[in-house]
């Protein structure tokens, strides 16, 4: 089962972003950065694989995710700028949190 969903345009845009920033190590870790009013916030970093990581290779890029994040969010979808209505690359969980909100309580 795929844990990372990424279209060809999103892959090309993401790889272009890595190349533009002179990142030559394509081992990319998906991290939970915290929660905001719109739900969980994720970031990426260059890293090496750890023993229990979920590892998924898409062409030249190897995505690394801690198993608990895959369990909680079901995996991740990477959208291109075009797929994200012109708002830039986006990383979203497959399973959105209940209510769609984070912990601020401002959207209830």
N, C-alpha and C positions, 0 to 999 in steps of 0.2 A: 504494500500500500504506500502510495506516495505521501510523504509528509511535507514536501515543498512543491507548490504549484506555481509555475512561472511560464508565461507565454514566450514565444520567440521574440516579439518586440521588447518585452520586459527584460528578458535575458540579455539581449543586445544592449539595451540602455544601461542595465546594471553593470555589465562587463565594461562598457565604455566609461562609466563612472569610476570603476576601479582603476582602469588603465589611465584615465585623465589624472587621477590622484597618485599615479606611479606606484600603485599597490600591485606587486608581482606575486604575492602569496595569495592564492585563491581559496584558502581555507577560511571560510566566513562563518563566524559564530553568531547565532541569533540569541539575544539576551532580552530578558524582561527588565525594563528600566524603571518601572513603577506604574502607578495608576493615576489617571487624570480624570477630568469630568467626562471625557468621551470614552473612558474605559482603559484597558491596558495600553501601555506605551512600550514599544520595542525598539531596540537599537541593534547595530551590528558591530562586530570587531573582527580583526584578523587574529586567528588563534590556531592552536594545534589541537588535534583530536584528543579527548580524554577517554579513559577506559569505557565508561558506560554511555557515551554520547550516542545519540541517533545521528547517523551519518548518511547524507544523501548527496550523491554527485549528479550535477546537471551540467552536461558538457564539460567545460573546463573548471567550473566552480564547485567546490565541495562545501556544502552547508552542514554546520555542526549545531546540534541543539541538545540541551539537557533533557533526559527522558521525562522529567516531571512537567516541563513546558509542553511537550507533545501530548502527554496524558491530559493536561488541563485544557489545552487549546486545540487539540486535534491536528496540529500542523499549521502551516503558514502559506499564505498566498502573497506573491509579489506582483504588484501591478505596475505597468509602465505609466508614464505621464499621461499618455492618451487614454489608457484604460481607467485612469484616476481623474478623469474630467479636467485634465490640464494642471493638476495640482502637484505634479512631480511624482517620482517613484514612491510607492507605498508598500508597507509590510503590514499585513493584517492576519489575525488568527482565523482559522477555519471555524472554530467554535467561539462565537461572541459570548461574553459574560451575560448572565441573566439581567434583563433590564437595560442592557447596553451602556450602562453608566459605570463610572468609577466610584470612588468612596467619598466624593465631595458632598453629595446629597443635594446639590443645587439644581438637579434636573428632575426631581420628583414632583 
